[in-house]
Amino acid sequence: MTLRSVVHRLTARLHRARGGDVMARDRAASTTPLCLEFGYSRGTPIDRHYIEAFLEKHSADIRGRVLEIGDDSYSRRFGGDRIAKQDVLHIHAGHPQATISGDLADPGVLPQQTFDCIILIQTLHLIFDMTIAVEQIHAGLKPGGVALITVPGISPIDRGEWKSSWYWSVTDLALERLLSGPFDREKVTISTHGNLFAATAFLHGAAVEEVETAKLVHFDPAYPVTIAARAVA
């Protein structure tokens, strides 16, 4: 468990102990968010509620040789002992967890027909040439392999490391069309998650532990927080 995850868990416990729904108070007039880092300083960010539910639903796909972007935290959490070999792609060479270094927008960064599962969480929008990245993902999967992908819809923009490469916000229609280039459209399943309350809470930097989670369940297509895709090669 990373130090950051430990801090998140302790912070979440503190907010649960306080109780209440932080968004029950009127924040409409506020120009300052509760948290500048998507809600991480207060607990679990709102978008992660949807992302983790998506990965849990498709956890059986996380098996064999698995590639995750950035680190292997979701692979370990949702794949467990179904994983035979774990790889991590990081854009920065020398990253301690990276087994592959490079940019998905550079053709050939991934070995072809190698992975049973690729987990691409909140990454595609940071790549300007998304079409090339999707082609790389498809080429890296074994026949029958699965890509589990999420992208932000309504979201704050990162203020730190990724600010200079935060190029896109993606709709469900855009993600479906992107994936349906190299992938067979019939093998692409899109799911969209969020509503006005969830989007507002996320923009304010509230954490899941601070809101009534029942309010996150309702889906309103006009307020997408997270768009997810399962694509089979």
Sequence and secondary structure as in RCSB ss.txt:
>XXXX:A:sequence
MTLRSVVHRLTARLHRARGGDVMARDRAASTTPLCLEFGYSRGTPIDRHYIEAFLEKHSADIRGRVLEIGDDSYS
RRFGGDRIAKQDVLHIHAGHPQATISGDLADPGVLPQQTFDCIILIQTLHLIFDMTIAVEQIHAGLKPGGVALIT
VPGISPIDRGEWKSSWYWSVTDLALERLLSGPFDREKVTISTHGNLFAATAFLHGAAVEEVETAKLVHFDPAYPV
TIAARAVA
>XXXX:A:secstr
  HHHHHHHHHHHHHHHH S GGGS  TT SS S SSTTTTTSSBHHHHHHHHHHHHTGGGS EEEEEES SHHH
HHHHGGGEEEEEEEESSTT TT SEES TTSTTSS TT EEEEEEES GGG S HHHHHHHHHHHEEEEEEEEEE
EESS    SSTTGGG      HHHHHHHHTTTS GGGEEEEEE  HHHHHHHHHT BGGGS GGGGT   TTS S
EEEEEEE 
